[in-house]
Amino acid sequence: MYPYVFASLLLVTLATPAFAHDEKDSCDGKHSAAAAAPSAPGALKPGGVLVRGEPLPKNQAALPLSAVLSKPEDGKKVLVEGVVRRACSQMGCWMELAPAEGGPGVRVTFKDYGFFVPTDSAGAKARVQGTIQVAQLSVAQAEHLRAEGGSMTAGAQREVRLVATGVELRR
């Protein structure tokens, strides 16, 4: 009997974190164990560089994030720099990137949920390459993001986001 009880408890314990995040169906239910593993807190040490996704171009100048946000072009590929204002507190499946001088930011998601960032990425400097998307969030999606620590306001809203193919974080 004890092996069955132990196995049942182990199964519930291991399965709960995976299901808890997707219960409101944001993040499209595409999280994978491989993507979630590197998002553990503390993965980005002071003085360190953390690279996720595809390598970024070394000699390409980044566009100012404020310029990209002033006239967002749906589908445009960009390379931007900024400061991570906050990240998903559950799994690191998104982060909010803002200009170093302050001002409005952009939510960054990761292409095909192929990689995540540490949940404690706030305050890191970031270079991000990806594609701009302009989308309409439902009330449920906005509330889910708020529950994860996002700065969304209540209700349905238009969102400009960046779907990243590659990210470099520095402390």
N, C-alpha and C positions, 0 to 999 in steps of 0.2 A: 504493500500500500504506500509506503513512504516514497519509493521511486516515482510513483504516479503523481503524488502530491508535489514532490520536488520538481518534476518535469513540467507540471502545470504552472507552478509559480514562476519557473524560469521562463517559460514561453510567454506568459503575461508580462513579466518584467521586461523582456527584450522587445516585445511587440509594441508596448504602450508608447514609447517616444516616437516611433515611426508613424503611428496613427494619430497621435495627438496634434501634430502640426497640420495635417491635412483635413481635419474635421470640418473646416469651413470652406473647403475647396478653393482656396487661393493657392497660388504657386502651381496650379494645374495638376497637382498630384504626381509630379514627375520626379520627385526626390529619389535619389539613389543612395545606397549605403556608401558607395565609393565617393560620391560628392560630399556627403555629410561628414565623413571621417576627418578630413583636414580642417574642419571649421571649429575645432576645439578652442576654447579660450586660451590665451597665452601663446598661441602659435606664432605670433609676430613679436619678436623680442626687440628691445631698444637697440638701434643701430643696424637692425636687420632689414633684409629685403625679402618679400614673399611674392612669388610669381604664381599666378593661376591662369589656366587656359593657354591660349596661343602666345608665343613670344611677341613682344611689342617691337616696332621698328626703333632702332637705336638712334638714327640720324634725322628723324622726322620731328618737326616742331609741333607741339600740341596747340590746338585752337583754344582760345579762352572760353571757359564754360559759360560765362555770362553772354558771350556772343552767340553761342549755340542755342541757349535758352531764349534769347530775345526773338529769334526767328527760327523755331524748330521746323526742320524739313523731314517729314515722315520718310523713312527709308534711307536717309543720308548716313554714310559711314564716316565716323569721326575718331580723332584721337584727342583726348582732353586730359587736363590735370586739375586736381583739386584736393580738398581735404574731406575725409570721411566724417560726416556729421553723426551718423548712427548706422547700425547694421541690424539685421534681423536678430532678435534676441533668442530665437528658438533654434535656428540651424545655420544662420549666416547665408541664407538664400537670396538676400538682397542687401544693398547698402545705399545710403543717401550721400551723394557727392555734392559738395558746394564749393564755390570759388574760395580761394584762400582769403580774400578780402571780405568775405561774407556775402550775403544776398541769397536769392532763391537757389535751391538745389534741384537735383534730378535723382530719381530713384534708379539705381542700376540693378538689373537682373543679369543672370548669366546664361548664355546661349545653351539651350537644351538641358538646362540644369546640370551641365557637365562639370561644374566646379562651384565651390562656395568660398566665402571668406570667413576668417575667424569672427566669432560673435562679439569679440571685444576690439574690433577694428576702429572704433570711433577715435578720432584724433590722428589717425595715420594719414600721410600724404599718399596720393594715388595718381597713377597714370592709367587711363582706361581707354581701350579701343573697342568700338562697337557700332551698332546701328541705332539711330534715333527712331523711336516709335511714339506716336501720338495715339492714345487710347482713351476710351470712356470706361471708367470704373463703376461697377454697380455699388449699391449701398453695402452689400455683404462683403465685397472685395475691399472696399475702403475700411470697413470696420475690422476686418481680419488684419489688415496692415497696421491699423492703430493698435490692435492687441499685441502685435509683435514689436511694438516700440516705434512705429512710423509716425510721421508728423501729418498724417492725413486728417482732413476735417471730416465731420460727420456728413453722410449723404453721398449720393452719386456725384462724380466729378470727372473732369478731363484731366488726364495725366500725361506728362511728357516723361518718357523713361528712356534709358539707354540699355540696350541688350548687348552686354559685353562679350567679346570673343577672347579678350585677354586683359589681365589686371596685374599691375605691379603696386604693392604696398610698401611703404617705408616708414620707419619710426625715427 
